[in-house]
């Protein structure tokens, strides 16, 4: 188990090594919550690239699903 902790820390540093992912975390930290639209507009990247970075963040962030009302 003790070996898992350095791997987790290494993964965090690797994931946050990209400026887009770092900015996503910074924005969430500043505002508490951000919509996908707000993050996407601030990053000024393609939708595909945005979701790639969101997926790369894995369990470092949580995603709420939008509800569609009838």
DSSP file (Angstrom, degrees, kcal/mol; ACC not computed):
  #  RESIDUE AA STRUCTURE BP1 BP2  ACC     N-H-->O    O-->H-N    N-H-->O    O-->H-N    TCO  KAPPA ALPHA  PHI   PSI    X-CA   Y-CA   Z-CA
    1    1 A X    >>        0   0    0      0, 0.0     3,-1.1     0, 0.0     4,-0.9   0.000 360.0 360.0 360.0 -37.0    0.0    0.0    0.0
    2    2 A X  H 3>  +     0   0    0      1,-0.3     4,-0.7     2,-0.2     3,-0.2   0.801 360.0  57.6 -62.0 -27.7    2.8    2.4    0.8
    3    3 A X  H 3> S+     0   0    0      1,-0.2     4,-1.0     2,-0.2    -1,-0.3   0.750  96.2  63.9 -74.0 -24.0    4.0    2.1   -2.8
    4    4 A X  H <> S+     0   0    0     -3,-1.1     4,-2.2     1,-0.2    -1,-0.2   0.856  91.8  63.8 -68.9 -35.1    0.6    3.3   -4.2
    5    5 A X  H  X S+     0   0    0     -4,-0.9     4,-2.4    -3,-0.2     5,-0.2   0.926 101.5  47.5 -60.3 -49.2    0.8    6.7   -2.6
    6    6 A X  H  X S+     0   0    0     -4,-0.7     4,-2.5     1,-0.2    -1,-0.2   0.870 111.5  53.1 -60.4 -33.5    3.9    7.9   -4.6
    7    7 A X  H  X S+     0   0    0     -4,-1.0     4,-2.3     2,-0.2    -1,-0.2   0.895 108.5  49.1 -66.5 -39.8    2.2    6.6   -7.8
    8    8 A X  H  X S+     0   0    0     -4,-2.2     4,-2.2     2,-0.2    -2,-0.2   0.925 113.2  46.5 -64.7 -44.0   -0.9    8.6   -7.0
    9    9 A X  H  X S+     0   0    0     -4,-2.4     4,-2.3     1,-0.2    -2,-0.2   0.910 111.7  51.4 -65.1 -42.0    1.1   11.8   -6.4
   10   10 A X  H  X S+     0   0    0     -4,-2.5     4,-2.2    -5,-0.2    -1,-0.2   0.899 109.6  50.6 -60.7 -41.4    3.1   11.1   -9.6
   11   11 A X  H  X S+     0   0    0     -4,-2.3     4,-3.0     2,-0.2     5,-0.2   0.905 108.4  52.1 -63.6 -42.2   -0.1   10.8  -11.6
   12   12 A X  H  X S+     0   0    0     -4,-2.2     4,-2.6     1,-0.2    -2,-0.2   0.933 110.8  47.2 -61.0 -46.4   -1.5   14.1  -10.1
   13   13 A X  H  < S+     0   0    0     -4,-2.3     4,-0.3     1,-0.2    -1,-0.2   0.897 113.5  48.8 -62.2 -39.8    1.7   15.9  -11.2
   14   14 A X  H >< S+     0   0    0     -4,-2.2     3,-1.0    -5,-0.2     4,-0.3   0.938 112.9  46.7 -65.2 -46.5    1.6   14.4  -14.6
   15   15 A X  H >< S+     0   0    0     -4,-3.0     3,-1.0     1,-0.3    -2,-0.2   0.906 114.7  46.3 -63.0 -42.4   -2.1   15.2  -15.1
   16   16 A X  T 3< S+     0   0    0     -4,-2.6    -1,-0.3     1,-0.2    -2,-0.2   0.432  89.8  87.6 -83.0   2.6   -1.7   18.8  -13.9
   17   17 A X  T <  S+     0   0    0     -3,-1.0     2,-0.4    -4,-0.3    -1,-0.2   0.648  71.8  83.4 -73.6 -14.5    1.4   19.3  -16.1
   18   18 A X  S <> S-     0   0    0     -3,-1.0     4,-2.4    -4,-0.3     5,-0.2  -0.770  79.7-136.7 -92.6 133.8   -0.8   20.3  -19.0
   19   19 A X  H  > S+     0   0    0     -2,-0.4     4,-2.1     1,-0.2     5,-0.1   0.824 101.7  52.6 -60.8 -33.2   -1.8   24.0  -19.0
   20   20 A X  H  > S+     0   0    0      2,-0.2     4,-2.1     1,-0.2    -1,-0.2   0.929 112.2  44.3 -68.7 -43.7   -5.4   23.4  -20.0
   21   21 A X  H  > S+     0   0    0      1,-0.2     4,-2.1     2,-0.2    -2,-0.2   0.889 112.9  52.2 -67.9 -37.6   -5.9   20.9  -17.2
   22   22 A X  H  X S+     0   0    0     -4,-2.4     4,-2.3     1,-0.2    -1,-0.2   0.914 109.6  49.5 -62.1 -42.6   -4.2   23.1  -14.7
   23   23 A X  H  X S+     0   0    0     -4,-2.1     4,-2.9     2,-0.2     5,-0.2   0.882 107.1  55.0 -65.3 -38.7   -6.5   26.0  -15.8
   24   24 A X  H  X S+     0   0    0     -4,-2.1     4,-2.3     1,-0.2     5,-0.2   0.945 110.8  45.2 -58.1 -48.4   -9.6   23.8  -15.4
   25   25 A X  H  X S+     0   0    0     -4,-2.1     4,-2.5     1,-0.2    -2,-0.2   0.901 112.8  51.4 -63.2 -41.7   -8.6   23.0  -11.8
   26   26 A X  H  X S+     0   0    0     -4,-2.3     4,-2.3     2,-0.2    -2,-0.2   0.925 110.4  48.2 -61.6 -45.2   -7.8   26.7  -11.1
   27   27 A X  H  X S+     0   0    0     -4,-2.9     4,-2.5     2,-0.2     5,-0.3   0.916 112.7  47.6 -63.2 -43.4  -11.2   27.9  -12.4
   28   28 A X  H  X S+     0   0    0     -4,-2.3     4,-2.8    -5,-0.2    -1,-0.2   0.905 112.4  50.7 -64.1 -40.3  -13.0   25.3  -10.4
   29   29 A X  H  < S+     0   0    0     -4,-2.5    -2,-0.2    -5,-0.2    -1,-0.2   0.874 113.0  45.7 -64.1 -37.6  -11.0   26.3   -7.3
   30   30 A X  H  < S+     0   0    0     -4,-2.3    -2,-0.2    -5,-0.2    -1,-0.2   0.899 128.0  24.6 -71.8 -41.7  -11.7   30.0   -7.8
   31   31 A X  H  < S-     0   0    0     -4,-2.5     2,-0.6    -5,-0.2    -2,-0.2   0.659  89.9-135.4-101.6 -19.5  -15.5   29.6   -8.5
   32   32 A X  S  < S+     0   0    0     -4,-2.8     2,-0.3    -5,-0.3    -4,-0.1  -0.253  86.3  31.3  89.6 -47.4  -16.3   26.4   -6.7
   33   33 A X        -     0   0    0     -2,-0.6     2,-0.3    -6,-0.1    -4,-0.0  -0.993  65.8-177.9-140.5 145.0  -18.4   25.2   -9.7
   34   34 A X        -     0   0    0     -2,-0.3     2,-0.1     4,-0.0    -6,-0.1  -0.997  24.0-125.5-141.7 141.8  -18.1   25.8  -13.4
   35   35 A X     >  -     0   0    0     -2,-0.3     4,-2.4     1,-0.1     5,-0.2  -0.471  27.0-116.2 -79.2 158.4  -20.3   24.8  -16.3
   36   36 A X  H  > S+     0   0    0      1,-0.2     4,-2.9     2,-0.2     5,-0.2   0.901 117.9  53.7 -58.8 -40.6  -18.7   22.9  -19.2
   37   37 A X  H  > S+     0   0    0      2,-0.2     4,-2.6     1,-0.2     5,-0.2   0.921 108.4  48.5 -61.0 -45.2  -19.7   25.8  -21.4
   38   38 A X  H  > S+     0   0    0      2,-0.2     4,-1.9     1,-0.2    -1,-0.2   0.918 114.7  44.9 -62.7 -44.8  -17.9   28.3  -19.1
   39   39 A X  H  X S+     0   0    0     -4,-2.4     4,-2.3     2,-0.2     5,-0.2   0.935 113.4  50.6 -63.8 -46.2  -14.8   26.2  -19.0
   40   40 A X  H  X>S+     0   0    0     -4,-2.9     4,-1.8     1,-0.2     5,-0.8   0.905 111.1  47.8 -60.7 -44.3  -14.8   25.6  -22.7
   41   41 A X  H  <5S+     0   0    0     -4,-2.6    -1,-0.2     1,-0.2    -2,-0.2   0.879 112.7  49.4 -65.3 -37.7  -15.2   29.3  -23.6
   42   42 A X  H  <5S+     0   0    0     -4,-1.9    -2,-0.2    -5,-0.2    -1,-0.2   0.862 112.9  46.1 -70.3 -35.8  -12.4   30.2  -21.2
   43   43 A X  H  <5S-     0   0    0     -4,-2.3    -1,-0.2    -5,-0.2    -2,-0.2   0.789  92.6-148.1 -77.9 -27.8   -9.9   27.6  -22.5
   44   44 A X  T  <5 +     0   0    0     -4,-1.8     2,-0.3    -5,-0.2    -3,-0.1   0.938  51.6 126.4  57.4  50.2  -10.7   28.5  -26.2
   45   45 A X      < -     0   0    0     -5,-0.8    -1,-0.2     1,-0.1    -2,-0.1  -0.815  66.6 -80.2-127.9 170.2  -10.1   24.9  -27.4
   46   46 A X     >  -     0   0    0     -2,-0.3     4,-2.4     1,-0.1     5,-0.1  -0.268  38.4-115.5 -68.3 158.6  -12.2   22.5  -29.4
   47   47 A X  H  > S+     0   0    0      1,-0.2     4,-2.5     2,-0.2     5,-0.2   0.898 116.7  52.6 -61.0 -41.6  -14.9   20.5  -27.7
   48   48 A X  H  > S+     0   0    0      1,-0.2     4,-1.8     2,-0.2    -1,-0.2   0.917 110.4  46.5 -61.3 -44.6  -13.1   17.2  -28.4
   49   49 A X  H  > S+     0   0    0      2,-0.2     4,-2.2     1,-0.2    -1,-0.2   0.889 110.6  54.8 -64.8 -39.2   -9.9   18.6  -26.8
   50   50 A X  H  X S+     0   0    0     -4,-2.4     4,-2.4     1,-0.2    -2,-0.2   0.950 109.8  44.4 -59.8 -50.1  -11.9   19.9  -23.8
   51   51 A X  H  X S+     0   0    0     -4,-2.5     4,-2.5     1,-0.2    -1,-0.2   0.812 108.9  58.1 -68.6 -28.5  -13.5   16.5  -23.1
   52   52 A X  H  X S+     0   0    0     -4,-1.8     4,-2.1    -5,-0.2    -1,-0.2   0.938 110.3  43.6 -60.4 -46.7  -10.1   14.8  -23.5
   53   53 A X  H  X S+     0   0    0     -4,-2.2     4,-1.5     2,-0.2    -2,-0.2   0.880 112.1  52.4 -69.2 -37.9   -8.7   17.0  -20.8
   54   54 A X  H  X S+     0   0    0     -4,-2.4     4,-0.6     1,-0.2     3,-0.4   0.937 111.6  46.8 -61.0 -46.3  -11.8   16.5  -18.6
   55   55 A X  H >< S+     0   0    0     -4,-2.5     3,-1.0     1,-0.2    -2,-0.2   0.875 107.9  57.1 -63.1 -36.9  -11.4   12.7  -18.9
   56   56 A X  H 3< S+     0   0    0     -4,-2.1    -1,-0.2     1,-0.3    -2,-0.2   0.813  98.2  60.6 -64.5 -30.3   -7.7   13.0  -18.2
   57   57 A X  H >< S+     0   0    0     -4,-1.5     3,-2.5    -3,-0.4    -1,-0.3   0.724  82.7 169.7 -70.8 -19.8   -8.5   14.7  -14.9
   58   58 A X  G X<  -     0   0    0     -3,-1.0     3,-1.0    -4,-0.6    -1,-0.2  -0.152  65.3  -2.5  51.7-125.8  -10.4   11.5  -13.9
   59   59 A X  G 3  S+     0   0    0      1,-0.2    -1,-0.3    -3,-0.1    -2,-0.1   0.306 111.7  89.2 -86.2  11.4  -11.3   11.5  -10.2
   60   60 A X  G <  S+     0   0    0     -3,-2.5     2,-0.3     1,-0.0    -1,-0.2   0.718 100.0  27.7 -74.9 -20.4   -9.6   14.8   -9.5
   61   61 A X  S <  S-     0   0    0     -3,-1.0     2,-0.4    -4,-0.2    -1,-0.0  -0.921  76.3-136.9-132.5 160.5  -12.9   16.5  -10.4
   62   62 A X        -     0   0    0     -2,-0.3     2,-0.5    -3,-0.0    -3,-0.1  -0.945  14.6-146.3-117.6 145.0  -16.6   15.4  -10.3
   63   63 A X        -     0   0    0     -2,-0.4     2,-0.4     2,-0.0    -2,-0.0  -0.932   3.9-150.5-113.8 127.9  -19.0   16.1  -13.1
   64   64 A X        -     0   0    0     -2,-0.5     2,-0.4     1,-0.0    -2,-0.0  -0.765  20.1-128.9 -91.4 140.6  -22.6   16.8  -12.5
   65   65 A X        -     0   0    0     -2,-0.4     2,-0.2     1,-0.0    -1,-0.0  -0.724  22.1-116.3 -90.7 138.7  -25.0   15.7  -15.2
   66   66 A X        -     0   0    0     -2,-0.4     2,-0.4     1,-0.1    -1,-0.0  -0.485  25.8-133.1 -72.6 141.5  -27.5   18.3  -16.5
   67   67 A X        -     0   0    0     -2,-0.2     2,-0.6     2,-0.0    -1,-0.1  -0.806   9.8-147.6 -96.5 135.9  -31.1   17.4  -16.0
   68   68 A X        -     0   0    0     -2,-0.4     2,-0.3     2,-0.0    -2,-0.0  -0.912  13.1-151.0-103.3 122.7  -33.5   17.8  -18.9
   69   69 A X              0   0    0     -2,-0.6    -2,-0.0     1,-0.1     0, 0.0  -0.688 360.0 360.0 -92.6 145.3  -37.0   18.8  -17.8
   70   70 A X              0   0    0     -2,-0.3    -1,-0.1     0, 0.0    -2,-0.0   0.512 360.0 360.0 -67.9 360.0  -40.0   17.7  -19.8
